[in-house]
């Protein structure tokens, strides 16, 4: 180890050990100069994942002596145990998602969720205040965390989500005889605005455009199916959830246009860039993005198509423009890929993360 080298232990006990935030933060740590990664991500399921991740963290502290610990998404569930194990060492907390905000502002779990949100607030406040620094995914979330939880902005660092880069998908050939293929995938959360997408589908139903909507679960899926039956646009195919690697390798490359969103217009939707947006940009696909008040680098009809959130007419108009200007979509996809490389690639994320690491050494 060189004089300036240091070790970072990355701790994750989330139910999906390959979640995009976990993958990209891990990749960013690996790209920081003179930084050694000690990975305490649990591959277990159920309650065992908490025990496993804590045990890995304890072993790392005893045998590897990390200089810094990062508690990744969703660290709220295991914060107190990890803070006890890492006491005396810097602990950086990834506030990628606020459970309190999801319960109070996004309507998660309805009235029961609002009661739970009042309970989780002081616990989340303590997680943030007892951490050495906090990470989040946009400047807007940084402002929100500082305002809602009273965390000084100087202790909050922005590291964008990024994407698993599997290479640029081959450009979709321009074929005026073939319907325009439009892709969206997700869990159909309120911030995604699947209702907005369905109403936009109805607006362009007279055009040869095919929509492939993948995913959904629970109450959101039930509501989606109800609205789909009600609107009956006739140009929508809904597919059950598919493996993420299948999306990356076979489904995204064959889409003419990808819907990144968010389109929902909820408080959270107005603060985020979705993971799917980054994934589409990484693969060089022309992407429709919901506007947020963030210096994202997105330029309408140059490296993406920008639309107003909670506005089916705006989304429908963008899709219709894409249909009428298919010859421009390949160039928009290439420009989107260039933006991704400059601002949101793993190398770019490493540049965003390094100051936070240096600050606590």
N, C-alpha and C positions, 0 to 999 in steps of 0.2 A: 504494500500500500504506500502511495506517495504521501508527502507531508500534508497536502491539502485534500486528500481523499477522505470520504466519509461514507457511512452506511445508513441506509434508510430501510426500515421495516414497514412494509405495507400490509395492513391488517384489514381483512374483509370477511364478514360472516353472512353476507346476503345469500338468499336462497338460490340465486343464479350466479355462480362463480365466474361466468363468462359474460356478464352484463357489460354493455359497451363502455360505461364509465370506468369499470374495473380494468378492462383491457387497455383503454387508452391512457389512463393514469399510470398503469404499470409500464406501458411502452415509453411514456414520457420520462419516468424515473430512470429507466435504462439508458436514456439518451443524454442525461445530465452528465457533464464531464466530471470524472473522478468520483462518481457516485456508484456505490454497490447496492443492489437491491436484495433485500431479504424478504421473501414472499411468505406472508402468513395468511394467505387466502384459503379458506376452508372449501373442500370439495364435498363435504358431507351434506346430508339433507335433514330437515326437521331440527329439533332442539340440539342434536349432536353437532351441528355446524358451529354453534356458539362455544361449546366446550372445546371443540377441535381448534377453532381459531384462537381462543384464549391460551390453549396449551402450546400452540405453535409460537405465539407471542412470548410466552414465558420462557420457552426453550431458547428463542432468539436472544432474549435479554441475558440469559445465563451464559450461553455459549458464543454468541456472535457479537454482543455488546453494540447494538445499533446506536448511532448518534441521534437519530430522529425516528419518530414513529408517525405514520400517517394512518388514520382510521377512515376507511373508505365507506362508500354507500352500502347500506343504511346503518351507519355507526351508532345511531341513537339507541338501537336495541341492545348494544353490548358496551356502551360507553363507560359505565361505571367500573366494570371489571377490567377493561383495558386501561383506564386511567390509573387504577390501583396497581396493575402490573408495571406500568411505565412511569410511575411516580418518580420525580427527580429528573426526568428526561423530557425534551420537547415533544409534544403531541399535537400534530396538525389534524384538524377535523374537517372532513369533506361535507359541507352543508350543501350537497347537490340538490337535495329536495327537503323542504320543510314539512314535516308531518302535521304540525300545527296549522300551517296555511292550507294544506290539502284538505284538512278536516273542516276548517272554519270558512275558507273562501271558495274552495272548489266543490263543496257539497259532497265530499266523499263520506259515505255511510249515513247520509241524511241527518236527521235530528240527533240520532245517537252519536254521529260523528262530531256534531257541534258541541255536545257535552264532553266528549272525549278530548276535543281540541282545547277546551278550557283547562283540562287536567294536564295535557302534554305541554302546554306553554311553559310553565315554570321549569319542567324537566329539560326541555329543549334550551331554554335560556341558560340553565346551568351548564349544559354540554358546551355551548358556545363560549361562555365566560371562563370555563375551566380549561379550555384548550389554549395552546400557545398561539396558534393562528387558525384561521378558517379558510377553506377553499370554497369557491362556488363557480358557476358556469357562465354567468354573464355579468356585465356591469350593472344591469338593472337589478339582478338578484343581490349584488353587493349593496346597492342602495337600499333594497328592501330589508336585508338582514340588519344593516346598521340602524335603520329606522324602527323596525319591529322589535328587535331584541337588544338594542342599545350597544352593539359591538362597535368599537371604533373602526372607521374605514381603513385606518392604517394597519389593522390586523386582519384584513380580509383580502385575499388574492383571487384573481379571476383566472381560471384555467378552463378553456372551452372544452366541449365534449369530444369533438373530433370523431373519427370513424376507424373501423377496421379496414385498412387499405388492401383490397385484394387485386388491385390493378384496374386500369381503365377499361370499361366495357367497350367493345367495338361500336362505332357509330351506327345508329339504325339507318339503313338505306331509306332515302326519300322515295315513297311509293304512293302517288296520288290516288291509286286505285284501291288501296288497302285502308281500312278504318284506322284512325289514330288510336293507339293503345295507351291508356292512361292508368298508372299504378298508384295505389295507396296501401300501406300496411300499418298496423298498430293495434293497440288494445282498445281503441275507441273511447279513450278518456274524454271528458268534457272539453279539455283544452284542444284536443285534436279537431273538434268541430265536424264530426262525421255527418251531422244533420245539415251543415252548410254544404258539404260535398254532395250529398244526395239532392239537395235543392238545385245546386249548380248542374248536376247531371240532367235534371229535368229541363233546365233552361236550354241546354244544347241537345236535347233529345232528337231534334230533327236533323242533326248532322251525323255522318258516319264516324262516330266516336264510340269506343268501347272502354268501359271502366272496369278495372279489376281491383276490388277492395278485399284485402286479406286481413283476417284476425277478428278481434273482438272477444269479449268474455263477460260473463255475469250479466248484471243489470244493463250495462251499456250495450251488450249484444242484443238483448231482448228489445231494448228501445230502438236500436238500429233496424232490426227486422220489422218491427211494427211500422216505422216510418217508411221503410222500403216498400212494404205492402200498400201503405196508404198512398204514396206518390206514384208508385209503379212506373218509373221512368222508362223501363224497357231496354236500357243500355248498360245495365249494371250486372256484373257477375260477382257474387260473394263467395269467397273461398275460406275454408277453415284455416286455422293457423298452420304455417309450414315452418320447417327448420330454418334457422337464420342463415346457415351456410347455403341452403338451397335458394333462398332469396338472393344472396350475394352472387352466386355463381350462375344461376339459370334464369331467375325471374326478372331481376332488375335489368340485366343486359338486354332483354327483349322488349322493354318498355320504350315507347316513343317519348313519353312525358311522365314525370314523376311528381307526385304531390307531397311536398315536405311539410307544409303548414308552418306553425299551427294556424288553424282557421277559426277556432272556437270563440275568441274574444274574451275569455275568462281572465281574471287577474293574473293567473300563472301564465296563460298563453301569451300575454303581452310582455312577458319577461324572459322568454326562452327561445332558443333555436333548437329545434327538435333533433334528436339523434338521427332520424331517417333523412333529414335534410343534409347533414354532413355525409351520410353514407351515399346518397345520390350524387352529391358533388364530387366525392372521392372517386366515383366510378364514371365521372364525366357525362352524367345524364342531365338533360335540361330539366330544371326543377322549379316548381311553383312554391313560393315562400310567403308566409304571412308576415306583414310588416310589424316590426317592433321598433321602439325608440332607442336603438343601439347602433354604434358605429360598426356595422357588420361587414361593410364592403360590398354588399349586394347592390347591383345596379340593374334596374328593370330593363328587360329585353337585351341585356348585354351579357350578364353572367347568370341570370335567373329570370323568372317572371315574378314580379312583386304584386301582391294583392292585399286589399284591406281585409282585416279579420271580421268575422261575424257578418259577412257580406256575400251572399250567394251570387249576386249579380256581378260583383267584381271578379270572383273566381270563375264564373261562367264566361265572362268576357275574355279573361286570360286564356282559358282553354280554347275558346273559339279562335282567338288570335293565333295560338299555336297551331291549330288545324289549318288555318289559312296561310300560315308562314312556315310550313314544315321544312322548307329549304334552309331556314335560319336556325333550326333547333340544334343541329350538330355543332355549329360555332358557339352557341350559347352554352352547350354542355362543355366544350373545351375551355371556355373562359371560366366557367364555374370550377372546373378542375384546377385551373391555375390559381384561382382565389383560394381554394382549399389548400393547395401546396404552400402558399404564402402565409396563411393565417391559421389554418386548422389542422395541419398535418401533425404527426407525432413529433417531428422536429420542432415545429412551432409551439406545440404544447410544452415541450421541454424548456423552451425559452421563457414561457409564461410561468412555469413551475419553479424554476431555479431560484429566483429572488426570494420566494417564500422559504425555501430550504436554507439559503444562505442567511436569512434573517434570524433563524433560530439556532444556528450553529454557535 
